[in-house]
Amino acid sequence: MADGPKLLDGVELRHLRYFLAVADELHFGRAAARLHIAQPALTQQIQRLEALLGTRLFDRTSRTVALTDAGAVLRERASAIVRHAARDLEEVTRIGEGSQGRLYLGFVPSVLPLEPLRGVRRFRERYPLVQVELVEGFTSHLMEQLSHGSLDTAIVRDPDPLPGISTTPLITEPYVAVLPADHSHAARATLTGADLADSPLVFFPRAAGVLAQDKNLAPLLESGRRPRIVQEASTWTTIFYLVAEGIGITVAPRSAAVTAPTTVRVVPLTETSSATTVYAATRTDDHRPLIRNFLTLLPTHDR
């Protein structure tokens, strides 16, 4: 029993392919032609395989070639081995090319109306053997998960810089004001930050992202006054419904306001250079084709 592994160490897939060709043809000349090798070389490889296994695989005469009992068993087993090896090696190749595997993708909910997540559908259509797992969260939390390796990439909004993380801008869009329907400025066609600076504000907690909050509040901060946040919430949907109930106003990315209820008023902001950008974030040292294939399908433009 101890010699078994040593004998098998020398058996290669090419030995099995050569054996199967002879077993199919039962003729060394035809098998050699099928394999595109010289007949003496094929005979030598079959003899090598028989020596490694310690048994004859063929009964050979000057006119006939027949499988031995051991050869008949090997024909059945070798076919499965070669077939499974080909399947497994093809899988390895697909994984290496980034066309198979699993992609853990984080995203902030405010990008749902935008094009980046449509890239997920295109990616799934092009690479159906890749399983995409979507993880929703705050930008700050997604960036931490990406840094720790629990995410492969993330679509985030105005992320704070983080060592070891690279970001690629995808879409830049303006902010809008979202007001209760009975707000004194609800009927205005446009508003400035100064118009809203004294209104109570409903907004995300600062822990959701420092840079994101600063950029979001910039239209109000540019008026020289600090906004007064009276209520925090963790999703835009909650924020918009709190606004609808008259708790306060908010400033939101234009695309996020698509999900606002009809009981609020969405008004463009003017006299501000502040805008929000959606980024694709990846680990700087992650050069896997899987990531590259996904990123190439994401749109990059301003709205």
N, C-alpha and C positions, 0 to 999 in steps of 0.2 A: 504493500500500500504506500510505503514511503517513496517508492520510485515513481508513482503515477504522476504527481505534479512535475517532476523533473522531465519526464518524457513529453508531457503536454506543453512544457515551456517552449519546445522547438516547433510545435505545430502552428502554422500561420494560415491566415485566411486564404492566401493564394494556393496553399496546398489543397485546401478544401475545394476551391474553385476548379483547380486542375482535376482533382478526383471526380467532381461532379460532371465535368465535361466528358471524361472517359466513361463514367458510369452511364451517362445518357447515350453516348454514341456506341459504346462497346467496341471501339476501334480507335487505336492510338493515333493513326494518321489523320482521321477525320476530326478527332478531338484537338489535335495540335493545330490543324488549319482553322478550326473554330476559335481557338485561343490566340492565333497569330504568333505561335512560337514553333521552334523546330521540334520534330518528333523526338530526337534523342534527349533534348532538354526536358520534355514532358515525361518521358520514361524515367529519367533520373529523379525528377521531383516526386513521382509516384513511389518509386523505390525508397526515397527518403522518408516519405510519409509512412510507408509500411514499416520501415525500420524504427521510426519514432513510436509507432503504436505497438510494435512487436507482433504484428500479425499480417498475413497476406490479405489483400483486399480484392485481388483479381486472380482468377485461374486463367493463365495464358498458355496458348499453344501457338503453333506457327500459323494457324488459320482462325482461331476463335479467341475471344476475350469474354469472360463471364465473371460476374460478381460472386465472391464467396459469401458465406452466411454473415461474416463480420462486415464485408463490404456492403451487403444489402442494408444492414442496420445503419452503417455510417451514411449511406446515401440519404436515408430518411432524416437522420439527425443533422447532417451537414447542410442539407437544404434549409432547415429551420435556422441553423446557426448563421449561415450566410445572409439569409433574408432578414433576420433580426439585427445582425450587425449593420447591414445596409440601412435599415430603418433608423437605428440608433445613431449612426454616423451622419445621416441626413439631418436628424434632429439637432445634433451638435452643430452642424453647419448652419442651420437656420437660426439657432440661438446666437451663433457668432456673427451672423449677418443682421441680427436684430429683427428677424421676421417671426420669431417664436419666443415665448417666455411670458413674463408677467410684468406689467407696468403699474406702479402705484403712483397715481396722479392726484395731487392736492389742488383745490381751487377755492377761491372766495366766491360766495353766492352772487355778488354783484356783477360777475362776468357772464352770468347765464344768458342775458339778452344779447351778448356780444358774440363775435365770430370765433374766439379761441376755442371754446368748448365744441364748436362744430368741427374743429380739427380732430376731435376724438372720434367722431363718426367716420371721417375720411380715413383716419388711421386704422380703425377696426375693419373697414372695407378693404383696405390695401393689405393689411397684415392680420387676417382672421385667426391666426394661430397664437396671437398675442392676447392675453387676458388683461384688460384694463380695469383696475380697481380705483374708483373715485372716492376721494376723501375730502369732505367739506370742512372749512374752518376759517378762523381769523388769519390774516396775513402773517402776524407775528408767530402764531402757533404753527402754521404750515412751514415757515422758514426754519423753526426749531426742529420740526420733524424731518425736514429735508437734511438739515445739518447732521442729525443723529443717524440718518440712513434708513428711517422708517418710510420715507417717501423717495421716489426716484426723481421726480420733478414736480413743480407746482406752478400754477397760474395765479399770480398774486397782484395786489394793487399797491403801488407806492411802498415797496418794502424797505425797512431799515437795512443798511449795509450789514452784512454778516461775514466774518472770515470764512474762506473756503467755499463761498457761494457766488456763482456768477448769475447775472440777470441780463435778459435780452428784452428790450422794449417791443411790445406788440401793437398796442393801440393807445392813443392819447385822446382824451375827450374833455369837454368843459364841465363845469359844475352848474347846477341849477338850484334855485330856491324852491322849497316845498312848504306850503303854507296851509293853515286851516282855511276852509272856504269862507269863513266870516272874518278873516284877518283884514285889517284896514288897507293892506297893499295887495290883496288877492286879485283885484281887477286890473292891476298894472300889467303892461305888455312886457316890460323889463324892470329889473331892480338892480341896485348896487349894494355892496356890502354895508355901506353906511346906512342905507334904508332899513337894514335888518339888525344892526348892531345892538339895539336895545331890546330886541325880542328875546324871550326865553327860548332856550335851544334844547332839542332832544337829539342825543348823539351817542356814538359808540364809546365805551370806556377807553381810556388812553392805552391800556394794556393790549388793545387790539392792534396797535401799530402807532408808534410815535410820529414818524414821518407822514404816514397817511392822515393822521388827525391834523397835524400842522398844515398840510396842504389843503385839506378839506375846509379848514377854518380860515384859511388865508384871505378869502374875499371879505370876511368880517374883520379880521385882524388888521387888514390894510386901512380900515377906517380909523385906526388908532385906539380902538376900545376892545377890551377882552370880552368875548361872548360869555354869556351866563348859561351854563349847562344845568338844567333843572331836572333832567331825567336821562338815564342811560339805558340802552337796550342792546341786545346782541345780534339783531338782524335788521336789515332795512325794512322788511315787511312790518316788524313790530314798531320800528321808529315811525313809519308812515302812518300806521293806524293810531299811534299816540298823537301824532300831529293832527290827524283828522278829528280826534277828540278834543282838540284845543289845548293840549298840554304845552305846546310850543311849536317852533318852526324848526326846519333843518336845512342843511345844505348837502346835496347829494350829487354823485356822478350822474350825468344825464341819462345813461343807460339804466342805472338802478331805478330811476323814477318811473320806468316803464311799468313796474309792478305796483306802483302806488294806487290806492283806491280812488274812485271817482269823486270821493268827498274831500279831496285836497286839491290845491291849485299848484301847478308846476310852472315856474316863471324863470326864463333865462336870466343869467347874471351878466352884467356889463361892467366896464371900468375895472376889470381885474385880469391879470395875466396868469393867474393860477389855473392849473389844469391837472388832471389825474391821468396816470399812465398805468396800463396793465403790462406786467412783465411775465416772461417765462423764466423760472429760477431753476438752476441745476447746480450740482456740486462741481466745483472747478476741476477736480481730478477724475470726474466720471466721463470717460470717453467711449462708452459702450455704443455700438451701432443702434441698439434699441432706442436710446435717448435721442441720438442724432436723427433717426428716422421719424420720430415723433415731432421733433422741433421743426423739421423741414416742412411739415404740413400745417404749421400754425401761420395765420395771416399776420402781416405787419403793415399797419397804416394808421393814419389819424382819422378821427371821425368829426 
